[in-house]
Amino acid sequence: MQTILAGNPLTPFERDRLAGLLAALPPSRRWSVSHMHAPLLCAVGVLSAPDAAYEHAAHRRFADPEEFRRRALALLAELDRAVPGYPRQAVEPERRRFQLPFLKSARPARRV
């Protein structure tokens, strides 16, 4: 069993996998993902922050460990689908834990 580091709700395996998937992206896509998810990637420790104030703001933005983990796992799953040649790992059971209960019942009622 892997331990979760203090201040980072991702396991070392998940963090390394996120860094590996990001590195496996083509350069233009990597820039796009890094730009869009920069605060999350800085809080995880995959990207270095441009300055101390940005790093502090990124950590403050993801102060809630549950939201931090949910967002990081969503990005991990997105990158896992986006990188076709990278060896896949099962992240499905971990993501299912964070499904919202009302999503299953959000289907419109059938009319008879």
Buried (B, 14 or more C-beta within 10 A) or exposed (E): EEEEEEEBBBBEEBBEBBBBBBEBBEEEBBEEBBEEBBBBBBBBBBBEBEEEEBBEBBBEBBEEEEEBBBBBBBBBBEBBEBBEEBEEEEBEEBBEEEEEEEEEEEEEEEEE
